[in-house]
Amino acid sequence: MFQSSEAFWDRHAPKYAAKPIANPSAYEAKLNHVRSLLAPTDHVLEIGCGTGGTALRLATSCARITASDISAKMIDYARSRRRQVTVKNVRFVHADANRILHDAQFDKIMAFSLLHLVSDVPELLGAIHDQLKPRGLFVSKTICLKERHLAIKLMIRVFKVLRIAPDIKLLSQVELFRQIEKAGFEIVETRYFGDQANDPYVVARRNV
């Protein structure tokens, strides 16, 4: 029986770490766009960093990155990957999203493939807004499962009833955009990479 999100991701960390990127060209396009948003003086936070690949790839485009994940095993893999490269400005932290957001104020905050796994999306978006510096950017990519095939949605509901996976939100793109704006952000850009037409990449700005 499923115990917690942390236990679930700890258990799946080895498989996750060994899994190749599904669409390398789309992933590279996303990284290139994120790089275009970063400044050499930026302190960046990534929430839900997994095994750390994205943070390590973006490290040369900013001053420093704090990358967090709820899974201690994922962070172990991330720290191991960091030891294999020359990157020195990435700090990996085992923490849930809400706790790490009290650590400091950030110029940019990133959350990729995360919001659909969060128990309280409006609460997290509010915390992200508050920890960004004025005019700071929140950059996210979210899996909007409400617009996926019916079979996928039924499978998720079965997982939820059987408690064999963490709670997964069936968000639509309209709902996602509305919640981001309600948290006090201005959406300045939306993109789609590869064939992921239901997984919007969103750049949102804190204006005050």
C-alpha positions in Angstrom: 0.0 0.0 0.0 1.2 3.5 -0.8 2.6 5.3 2.2 3.7 8.7 1.1 5.0 10.7 -1.9 8.5 10.5 -0.5 8.4 6.7 0.0 7.0 6.3 -3.6 9.7 8.3 -5.2 12.4 6.8 -3.0 11.3 3.4 -4.2 11.2 4.4 -7.9 14.4 6.5 -7.9 16.7 3.8 -9.4 14.4 3.2 -12.3 13.9 7.0 -12.7 17.7 7.6 -12.7 18.2 4.9 -15.4 15.4 6.0 -17.7 16.5 7.9 -20.8 14.9 11.2 -21.7 11.8 10.4 -23.8 12.2 13.2 -26.3 15.8 14.5 -26.3 15.2 17.2 -28.9 12.2 18.6 -27.0 14.2 18.5 -23.8 17.1 20.4 -25.4 14.7 23.0 -26.8 13.2 23.5 -23.3 16.7 23.9 -21.8 17.7 26.4 -24.4 14.7 28.5 -23.7 15.3 28.5 -20.0 18.9 29.5 -20.5 17.6 32.5 -22.5 15.7 33.7 -19.4 18.6 33.3 -16.9 21.1 36.1 -16.0 24.7 35.5 -14.8 23.8 37.0 -11.3 20.6 34.9 -10.8 19.9 32.7 -7.8 17.6 30.0 -9.2 15.5 27.5 -7.4 14.3 24.2 -9.0 11.5 22.4 -7.1 11.1 18.7 -7.8 14.6 18.4 -9.3 14.6 14.6 -9.4 18.1 13.2 -10.1 19.4 16.7 -10.9 20.1 16.6 -14.6 18.3 19.8 -15.4 19.9 21.8 -12.7 23.4 20.6 -13.6 22.8 21.5 -17.3 21.6 25.0 -16.5 24.3 25.8 -13.9 26.6 27.6 -16.2 23.9 30.1 -17.1 23.4 31.6 -13.6 25.2 32.4 -10.4 23.9 29.5 -8.4 21.0 27.0 -8.3 19.3 25.5 -5.3 17.6 22.2 -6.4 15.2 20.4 -4.1 13.2 17.1 -4.1 11.0 15.4 -1.7 12.8 12.1 -2.2 16.1 11.6 -0.4 17.0 8.8 -2.9 16.6 11.2 -5.8 18.8 13.7 -4.1 21.4 11.0 -3.5 21.5 10.3 -7.2 21.7 14.1 -7.9 24.7 14.6 -5.6 26.4 11.6 -7.2 25.9 13.1 -10.7 27.3 16.4 -9.4 30.5 14.7 -8.3 31.0 13.4 -11.8 31.1 16.9 -13.4 32.9 20.2 -12.8 29.8 22.1 -11.7 30.3 23.8 -8.3 27.3 26.2 -8.0 24.5 23.7 -7.6 23.2 22.8 -4.1 21.0 19.8 -3.8 18.5 19.8 -0.9 16.2 17.1 0.4 13.1 19.0 1.2 9.4 19.3 0.2 8.4 22.2 -1.9 6.9 24.3 0.8 9.8 24.0 3.2 12.5 25.0 0.6 10.4 28.0 -0.4 11.2 29.6 3.0 14.9 29.3 2.4 15.5 32.5 0.5 14.2 34.8 -2.2 15.0 33.8 -5.7 15.4 35.5 -9.1 13.8 32.5 -10.9 11.9 29.5 -9.7 11.5 26.4 -11.9 9.1 23.5 -11.5 9.0 20.9 -14.3 6.5 18.0 -14.4 5.6 18.8 -10.7 2.3 20.7 -10.3 0.1 17.8 -11.2 1.7 15.9 -8.2 1.2 18.6 -5.6 -1.6 18.2 -3.0 -2.5 21.9 -2.9 -1.5 23.7 -6.1 -2.9 27.1 -5.2 -1.0 27.0 -1.9 2.3 26.1 -3.6 1.8 28.8 -6.3 1.2 31.4 -3.6 4.4 30.3 -1.8 6.4 30.5 -5.1 5.0 34.0 -5.8 6.0 35.2 -2.3 9.6 33.8 -2.6 10.3 35.4 -5.9 11.9 38.8 -6.1 9.8 41.5 -7.7 9.6 40.9 -11.5 11.1 37.4 -10.9 10.0 34.6 -13.2 8.3 31.3 -12.4 9.1 28.8 -15.2 7.1 25.6 -15.3 6.1 22.7 -17.5 3.0 20.8 -16.3 1.4 17.6 -17.4 -2.3 18.4 -17.9 -3.9 15.0 -17.6 -7.5 16.2 -17.9 -7.0 16.6 -21.6 -5.4 13.1 -22.1 -7.1 9.9 -23.3 -9.9 8.6 -21.2 -8.0 5.4 -20.5 -5.2 7.3 -18.9 -7.6 9.2 -16.7 -9.3 6.0 -15.6 -6.0 4.4 -14.8 -5.1 7.3 -12.6 -8.4 7.0 -10.7 -7.7 3.3 -10.1 -4.3 4.1 -8.8 -5.8 6.7 -6.5 -8.4 4.3 -5.1 -5.9 1.5 -4.6 -3.4 4.0 -3.1 -0.5 2.6 -5.1 0.8 6.0 -6.4 0.8 9.5 -5.1 -2.1 11.8 -5.6 -2.2 13.0 -9.2 -4.2 16.1 -10.2 -6.2 16.0 -13.4 -5.6 19.5 -14.4 -6.7 21.1 -17.7 -4.6 23.9 -19.3 -7.3 26.4 -18.6 -7.4 25.5 -15.0 -3.6 25.7 -14.7 -3.4 29.1 -16.3 -6.2 30.4 -14.1 -4.5 29.2 -11.0 -1.1 30.7 -12.0 -2.8 34.1 -12.6 -4.9 33.9 -9.4 -1.6 33.4 -7.4 -0.6 36.9 -8.6 1.4 36.1 -11.8 1.3 37.5 -15.3 1.7 34.8 -17.9 4.2 36.3 -20.4 4.7 33.2 -22.6 3.4 29.8 -23.2 5.1 27.2 -25.4 4.9 23.5 -26.3 7.9 21.3 -27.1 7.9 18.3 -29.3 4.5 16.5 -29.5 3.5 17.5 -25.9 0.4 19.6 -26.9 -1.2 19.0 -23.5 1.9 19.9 -21.4 2.3 23.6 -21.5 5.6 25.3 -20.7 4.7 28.6 -19.0 6.8 31.6 -18.2 5.0 33.8 -15.6 6.2 37.0 -13.9 5.7 38.3 -10.4 4.8 41.9 -10.9 4.8 43.1 -7.3 
